Amino acid sequence: MSKAQNPLRSNAIRSLSAAALVGIAAGLLGCPPGMCLVRVNGQCAVDTCPEHAALNEANHACGCKEGFVTFNGACIALNDANQQCGAGNQYANGGCVAIACPQGQIMNATSGHCESRAQSDALVAKAEGKELKAGQSIGCPGGFTYVFNGAEGACVPNDAVCGVGTRYEGGKCTAISCPPGQVFDLQQNSCAKLATGGDQQTYSVALKLKSAMGPDFCSPHAKNPGGFGVSPGQTKTVRVTVTVSVPGNSIDQAQVSALTTTDENGNALPASYSGLGAIQKQVNEQVLAGIKALGGKSIEPSASATVDCKITRAAVQVISTQGGGV
């Protein structure tokens, strides 16, 4: 149930008898989301929507309140959504999309800043032993996207670069749109409710974690093949397993109790791989933060999920650009 934070709702609750409040609390256990429980002056004062959401009676559904956006099942502030999108991405229409750089610049996937394309191409060409002439730049073969990460350029599969909350369809990354209180379930290929019981403030952290550890989790690591020792022409599988514990079943107290990163055979990856730190940061700042944003109670005291990130790298190429531009 949405928290009472406006005068209408506060006045309504103060005006109710103790017996009525008990009746409402008991009734919540069997009420689906998107219902109005108490009306005052013709307006809904108490509903069954998740935190930071309110009932839109026109379509009988819950929607995020003003100042909040729908992101991975929760209603969170736009700044928080942008942060969870990670470097080089920003929130848009329910998912994370790449930040567009001005003409002549390219996104540095490590810093999240736009940098000179000419200078980055020169660095990559030198490292690859290639010569760039006027009207030429660094690019990729068909089916691959060029990414610049730190001081390294790489060609990665087109379908491996989609941000959190999006997937590759029809030659582009499109947002997966699920309403508040629901996340995309890859097995069902549809949105699934996080509140599997009657109480709309008790959620499945297991389902939330499973959704967060989907293919879009792998995007920042697919764009950093060098961070996992993947050379041009190679493919490696990085297996990430995350376990989250929820003390007292209070979701805002959730914590990462275990994180393992191995190859597909379960062998530990070398500690020298710089990409390991990026995985740790992503789990803490995106996966865990997304879970805690739900608030409420967890159905499970702990949950685990595993994702296999296939990291493929093709060799960069020298390509021609019209008029020497990019």
Secondary structure, 3 states (H helix, E strand, C coil): CCCCCCHHHHHHHHHCCHHHHHHHHHHHCCCCCCCEEEEECCEEEEECCCCCEEEECCCCEEEECCCEEEECCEEEEHHHHHHHHCCCEEEECCEEEECCCCCCEEEECCCCEEEEHHHHHHHHHHHHCCCCCCCEEEECCCCEEEEEECCEEEEEEHHHCCCCCEEEECCEEEECCCCCCEEEECCCCEEEECCCCCCCCEECHHHHHHHHCCHHHHHHHHCCHHHHCCCCCCEEEEEEEEEEECHHHEHHHCEEEEEEEEECCCCECCCCCCHHHHHHHHHHHHHHHHHHCCCCEECCCEEEEEEEEEEECECCEEEECHHHCC
